[in-house]
Amino acid sequence: MVLWNSLYLDRAAKQLAADGFPVTDDLLARLSPLQFDHINFLGRYAFFRPAEAGRRPLRQPSVEEDGWKV
């Protein structure tokens, strides 16, 4: 989970920088792949190989999924 989160944090930071957001070293130093509510360290996880190789696209902050704004 930590590796997966790390990959997506890196990708999101690069996308923000490309969009003109000031991604500073101080900001990056405060990111942690462990600070996410969706990680249940006591649970079990099932991982499935996606039909296509590669990573899924990053979510847009203004997009609603199943009635929730993400």
C-alpha positions as CSV (number, residue, x, y, z in Angstrom):
1,M,0.0,0.0,0.0
2,V,2.8,2.4,0.9
3,L,4.6,1.8,-2.5
4,W,1.3,2.3,-4.4
5,N,0.6,5.5,-2.5
6,S,4.1,6.7,-3.0
7,L,3.9,6.2,-6.8
8,Y,0.6,8.2,-7.0
9,L,1.8,11.0,-4.7
10,D,4.9,11.4,-6.9
11,R,2.7,11.4,-10.0
12,A,0.2,13.9,-8.5
13,A,3.0,16.3,-7.4
14,K,4.5,16.2,-10.9
15,Q,1.1,16.9,-12.4
16,L,0.5,19.8,-10.0
17,A,3.9,21.3,-10.9
18,A,3.1,20.9,-14.6
19,D,-0.2,22.8,-14.0
20,G,1.7,25.7,-12.4
21,F,1.1,24.9,-8.7
22,P,4.2,25.9,-6.7
23,V,5.3,22.5,-5.5
24,T,8.1,23.3,-3.1
25,D,10.7,21.1,-1.4
26,D,9.0,22.1,1.9
27,L,5.7,20.9,0.7
28,L,7.1,17.6,-0.6
29,A,8.9,17.0,2.7
30,R,5.6,17.0,4.5
31,L,3.9,14.3,2.3
32,S,3.7,10.8,3.6
33,P,2.2,7.7,2.0
34,L,1.2,6.5,5.5
35,Q,-1.2,9.4,6.2
36,F,-4.3,8.1,4.4
37,D,-7.5,7.1,6.0
38,H,-8.1,4.3,3.4
39,I,-5.3,2.2,4.7
40,N,-6.5,-0.5,7.2
41,F,-3.3,-2.0,8.6
42,L,-5.3,-4.8,10.3
43,G,-7.4,-5.8,7.3
44,R,-7.0,-8.0,4.4
45,Y,-6.6,-6.8,0.8
46,A,-7.3,-8.4,-2.5
47,F,-5.3,-7.2,-5.4
48,F,-6.4,-7.8,-9.0
49,R,-4.3,-7.4,-12.1
50,P,-5.9,-4.7,-14.3
51,A,-7.0,-5.6,-17.9
52,E,-4.5,-3.0,-19.3
53,A,-1.0,-2.4,-18.3
54,G,0.0,0.8,-16.6
55,R,-1.5,3.1,-14.0
56,R,-5.0,4.6,-14.0
57,P,-5.3,8.3,-14.6
58,L,-5.3,10.7,-11.6
59,R,-8.7,11.8,-10.4
60,Q,-9.8,15.4,-11.0
61,P,-10.7,17.1,-7.6
62,S,-14.0,18.4,-9.0
63,V,-15.3,15.0,-10.3
64,E,-18.1,13.3,-8.5
65,E,-18.0,9.5,-8.2
66,D,-21.1,7.7,-6.8
67,G,-22.4,10.9,-5.4
68,W,-19.2,11.8,-3.5
69,K,-17.0,14.7,-4.5
70,V,-13.4,13.4,-4.7
